[in-house]
Structure formats: C-alpha cells, structure tokens
Amino acid sequence: MATQAEVDQGREAELLLSNPTYQSAWSDIRDDLTRDWRKSDPGDQDARERCYVAITLLDKLQDKFGEYMNAGRLASDVFDKERR
C-alpha cells in the first residue's frame, strides 16, 4: 500500500536530483575523485581503492535518490487511482 510519506519522499528526491546546485556538486565531486584516481601513483593501490570506493558510494547515493523518486511516483499513481 502506498503511503503519503513515500509520495513526499519521492517529490523531495526529485527536487534534489533536478536541483542545479546538487547536480553541479555531484559532478564536481565525481570529477575530482576521478582526477585523483588518474593522478595516483601506480604503486599507491590504497589511494586508488579509496577513490573507487568514494565514486561507488557517490553513485549509490544518486541511485538511492532515483529509487525514492520512482517509488514516490508509483505511490502517487496509486493514490490517484484510489481517488477515482
């Protein structure tokens, strides 16, 4: 059953993901981490792994907001159908 909390969370996630400041910050952080990975010393496996983990977590966060957004859209559709 869809809840109002899911709808609200989805809307908030959509607002965040479409926010130009958020998009810019996310892109800048990812670019910085990629640059750090590329500039890392070939023998510094720990530095490359830290960059990899950070990029992976950053992507997972982005994906989670996308999941919230999609769940909110589905919940909103359920509410709309129930009102009819």
C-alpha positions as CSV (number, residue, x, y, z in Angstrom):
1,M,0.0,0.0,0.0
2,A,1.3,3.4,-0.9
3,T,1.8,6.0,1.8
4,Q,1.9,9.7,1.8
5,A,5.4,9.5,3.2
6,E,6.6,7.7,0.0
7,V,5.0,10.3,-2.2
8,D,6.6,13.1,-0.2
9,Q,10.0,11.4,-0.2
10,G,9.8,10.9,-3.9
11,R,9.0,14.5,-4.5
12,E,11.8,15.7,-2.3
13,A,14.2,13.3,-4.1
14,E,13.0,14.6,-7.5
15,L,13.5,18.2,-6.4
16,L,17.0,17.4,-5.2
17,L,18.1,15.5,-8.3
18,S,16.8,18.3,-10.5
19,N,18.5,21.0,-8.5
20,P,21.3,22.6,-10.5
21,T,23.4,23.1,-7.4
22,Y,23.1,19.5,-6.4
23,Q,23.9,18.4,-9.9
24,S,26.9,20.6,-10.1
25,A,28.3,19.5,-6.7
26,W,27.7,15.8,-7.6
27,S,29.5,16.2,-10.9
28,D,32.4,18.2,-9.4
29,I,32.9,15.6,-6.6
30,R,32.9,12.8,-9.1
31,D,35.3,14.6,-11.4
32,D,37.6,15.4,-8.5
33,L,37.7,11.7,-7.4
34,T,38.3,10.5,-11.0
35,R,41.1,13.1,-11.4
36,D,42.6,11.9,-8.1
37,W,42.4,8.3,-9.2
38,R,44.1,9.1,-12.5
39,K,46.9,11.1,-10.9
40,S,47.5,8.5,-8.2
41,D,50.9,6.9,-8.1
42,P,50.9,3.4,-9.8
43,G,52.2,1.9,-6.6
44,D,49.6,3.5,-4.4
45,Q,46.8,0.9,-4.6
46,D,45.2,2.3,-1.4
47,A,44.7,5.7,-2.9
48,R,43.1,4.2,-6.0
49,E,40.9,2.0,-3.9
50,R,39.7,4.9,-1.8
51,C,38.8,6.8,-4.9
52,Y,37.0,3.8,-6.3
53,V,35.0,3.3,-3.0
54,A,34.2,7.0,-2.9
55,I,32.9,7.0,-6.5
56,T,30.9,3.9,-5.9
57,L,29.3,5.3,-2.8
58,L,28.5,8.6,-4.6
59,D,26.9,6.6,-7.4
60,K,24.9,4.5,-4.9
61,L,23.6,7.7,-3.2
62,Q,22.5,9.0,-6.6
63,D,20.8,5.7,-7.4
64,K,19.0,5.7,-4.0
65,F,17.6,9.1,-4.6
66,G,16.4,7.8,-8.0
67,E,14.8,4.8,-6.3
68,Y,13.0,7.2,-3.9
69,M,11.8,9.3,-6.7
70,N,10.4,6.3,-8.7
71,A,8.8,4.9,-5.6
72,G,7.1,8.2,-4.9
73,R,5.8,8.4,-8.5
74,L,4.4,4.9,-8.2
75,A,2.8,5.8,-4.8
76,S,1.4,8.9,-6.3
77,D,-0.2,6.9,-9.2
78,V,-1.7,4.5,-6.7
79,F,-3.2,7.5,-4.7
80,D,-4.6,8.9,-8.0
81,K,-6.2,5.6,-8.9
82,E,-7.7,5.2,-5.5
83,R,-9.3,8.7,-5.6
84,R,-11.1,7.9,-8.9
